Amino acid sequence: MRLLVTRRMTAAAEAAIAAAFDATFRDSTVPLTEAEAAAALSAHDAIMPTLGDRFTAAAFAAAPPRARVLANFGAGYNHIDVNAARATGVIVTNTPGVVTEATADLALTLMLMTARRAGEGERLVRAGRWTGWHPTQMLGMHVTGRTVGIVGMGRIGQAIARRCHAGFGMEVLFHNRSTVAGLPFPARQVPLAELLGAADIVVLAVPGGAATHHLIGAPELAAMRPGAILVNIARGDVVDETALIAALEAGRIGGAGLDVYEREPEVPAALTRREDVVLLPHLGTAAEAVRTDMALRALANLTAVRDGADPRDRVA
């Protein structure tokens, strides 16, 4: 099978992929445009796409696809129109599970950096503006024993909650569109409005897509506790960025820790100039072992389709 991998992978992953398929590794860090996605569907038997590649309905409709499968590199697949894929007989898979722990680690990184003003402090030292320790220097939020509100209690949300409870003794509230029971740690499922009004730190861990677009907007930000922190490791458009900026500028919330952005990689100057916002360049799974595991999971899905089996992680 002729395979297109839309970005370069780790050396270990590329070696494994090249050993199994006639693979082309696209040497670019820029996502496929809609036209490039359409061309890829016509020119390859299989594709390993990832974040931002524009496999839209129009890309699938441009010509009858030669491709049999899109084995997405990543758990999120809102850049693929799964209904259009299904209608044209193209299988879509993703890579859940292998991303869980690393993404949860990153959520805790953002929580701590924002609460304890770590980014601001590092900038102070690097700029040579630190004048020495004193008792009221850069006072932040003490995280231990606080209340965390997790929006989305899937694999990643549960991994975040486990860390918050076991590592920091935090009370865990969560909101989820379906009932979640049997959790191995104390947690209470509540409506979103109740969570926002009670949590010191709100962490977004929902899937991307139309159902969660602007899930957090001006009304939700206004419902948060004064001084509370918003952390987003989900998808950028889950938060109305304009409303977030307005809430920060008005002092309605205490800060934000962001790994994703509404128009990624564009980040508004109104965010970059703020000291109460921690900004990371979508590092959620950015560890070599994790990225290799993600590629190998996608490869296993590709191999299953090639061999006539049902892929483990089929989503369409």
N, C-alpha and C positions, 0 to 999 in steps of 0.2 A: 504493500500500500504506500502511496505517495503521501507524505505527511508534511504539513507546514506547522512549524512552531513559531508563533508570532513575536516572541522575544527571546533573547539569549537566556540560557539557564545556567545553573552551576555546572562545573566540569563533570562531576559525577553523574548528574542528571543527563547531560548531553551525551555522554558515553553510553549510558543505558538506552537512551532513545535511539541513537544512531545504530546500535547493535540490533534493534528490533524492527526498525522501519527505514525506508528510503526517505530520510528526513532532511528538510531544509530549515535552517535556523535563521530567521529574519534578523539581520544585524541592525536593529533600531530599537530605541527605547520609547518611541512615539506610537500610540495606538493606531490600529488600522482605521482608515476612513471607511465610510459606507461603501464607496466605490472599490476600495481595496478589499474589503470583506467580500463583496460580490464576486470579484475576480478570484479570490482565494477559494470560494465555494465551487467555482467552475473548474479550477485548475488542479485541485487536490482531492484525494480520497478521504483524507482525515485532516483535522485542524486541531491544534492545541492553542486556543485563544486565551486571553486574560483580560484584566481590568481595562475598560475603555475601548476595546475593539468593537467597532460599530456593526454588529450583526443584527441589523434592523430588519423589519418586515420588507422594506424596499430592497435590501441586499439579497434576501432569499428570493424575492420576486424577479430579480433582474434576469435570471436564466435558470433553467432546471439545474439544481445542484448536482455536481459530481460527488461532492462530499457525502459520506455516510454518517459521519460523527463529528461533533464538536466536543472534545474532551477538555473542558475548561480547567485552567490552572488557577485554582482559588475556590473558596466556598461560595462566594457571591457571584451571581450570574445575571444580574439585571441589565448588563450590556448586551445580552442575547435575547432576541424576541423568541421565547420558547414556543409560543403559539404558532408563529410562522415556521419555525423549525419542524414542529410536529406536523403541520399541514403539508410540508414538502418531504416528509419522511426522513428528516435528519435527526439522529439521536443526539441528545445533549446530556453531558455528565458534569459533575463538579468534584471538588476534593474536600469534603467535610472531615471533621475529626482531626486530621493532621494539623489543622490551623488553630485548634482550640486553645491549647495551653499557651502558645506564644502570643496570641491575641489577648488573652486574659492577662498575661504578664505586662503587656504594653498598656492595658487599661489601668493597672495598678501604678505603673510608671507615671502616667499622666495624672492620676489622682494625687500621688505624693508630690510630684513636681509642682502642680498647681497649688495644692494646699500649703506646702511649705516654701513656696516662692523660689524654688530651686533655679529655674531659668533666669529669673531676675537677679538672683544672687550671683550666679556665674557671670552674667554680663557685667555686673558691678566690679567683680574682681578682675576680669579680663581688661576692663577699661581703665584700671588703675585708680578707681574712685573709692575703694574701700578704705576707710579710715581706722578700722579696728573694731573689736567686739565691744558691745555695750548692752545692757539689759533689755532695752526696747528696740533693738535692731531687727528689722525685717520680720516682725511677728506675723506668723501665719496661722492656719487652722491646725489644731491637734487632731489627727485622724483617728487615733485609737478611741474606741467606744462611741464613735459617731454613728449616725444612721445613714446607710447607703440605700439608694433607690435604683434598682436595675430595671430598665425598660427592655424587655425581651429576655425570656428565661429559657433559651435554647441551650445548646452545648456551651457556647461561649459565656452566656449570661450566668450559667451555673458555675462555670469555672471561676468567674470573677467573684461570685457570691461566696464560694468556698474559701477563696483567699481572704476576702474581707472578714468573714466570720472567724476563721481559724487563726489568721495572722494578726488581726487588729481588733478582735472582739467587737465587731460592728454589728448593730442590729440590721437585718436585711429585710427590706421591703421589695416587692417586685410587681411589675405589671406585665401581663401576657395576654394575648388575644384568646387563648384557650386555657383551660384549667390545668395547672401543673401540680401534681401530688407526689408524695413519696420521696421528697428531697432528703438527702443524707445530712442536712444541716438545718438549723432553725431558720425559717423564712416565712413571711406572710404575704400572700397575694392580695393586692388591693387595686382599686380603680386608679387610673393615671392621675386624676386630679388630687386624690388623697396622697399618692406617692410624692407628687411634686411639692405639696404643702408640708410634708413631714421630713423629707430627706435633706441631709446636709450636703450630700454629694449625689448627683443624678448621673447614672452611666447609661448610655444608649448602646444597646447590643442587638438591635433588630435587623432583619434582612432589608436590603434596599428594594426599590420598586415603587410602583404607583400607590400601593396600599400604605406605605410609610413616608411618602413624599411630604415634607414639611409637617411631620408628626409633631415636632416641637416648633411652634411659632410664637407670635407675640402673646396670645392668651396663656399658653403653657409657661412661658418664661415669666410672665407676671404672677403666675400661681406658685412659683418657686419661693422658698424661704429667702428672706434678705440675707445676703452673705453666702448663699449656697453656691456650689460649684457644679458646672455642667461638663461632662466628659463624653466625647463622641469617638467611638472606635467602630462605628457601624458603616454608614455611607454618608457622604457629605450632604446630600439633599434631604436627609432625614431632618435636618435643622434648617429653618429659614434663616440664612446667614444675615440678611438685612435686619431681621428682628433681633437676632443675637447681638449684633453690634449696637443696636439701639438700647437693649437692656443693659449692656456693659457700660455704655456711655452715660446712662441715667443712674448707674449704681444700683440697679435693681437686683443684680446677682453679684457674687463675690469674685467670679472668674470662670475661665473655661480652659479645658485641656482638649486639644483637637489633633487627631491624626488624619482626618479626612475633611474635604472641603466641597462646597456646593458646586464650584466650577473648577475643580481640580485639573491642573496644578496651579490655577490662579488663586491667589490669596489676597483679599482686599487689604489695602494699606491701613484701613481703619482697624484691622486686627493686628497687623505686623508691628504697628507702632505702640501697641498697648503692652504694659508690663504685667497686667493681670491675666494674660492669656499665654498658655504654652502651646506652641505650634510645632508639630513634627511632620516630616514628609512621608506620610503613609508607611510607617514602619511596622505595622501590625504583625507581620510574619517574617520580618527581615532578620532571620538567622539562617546561616548556611545550611545547617542540618534540616531545618524546617522547610526551606525552599526546595531542597533536594527531595524530601519526603513528599511534598506537594506534587512535584513533577513525576515522581515514581507512582503516586496514586493515580494521576492522570494517565500515565503510561499503562497501568494495569487496566484502566477502563478502555483505552484504545485496543489493547491486546484482546480483551474479551470480545469487543465488536468484531475485530479481524477474524477471530476464531469461531464466530457464530454463537457466542454465549451472551447472556444478558449482563451488561456491565453493572457492577456493584452500586455505583453512585448515579444511576440514571435519574434525571429530573424531567426529561421530555423524550 
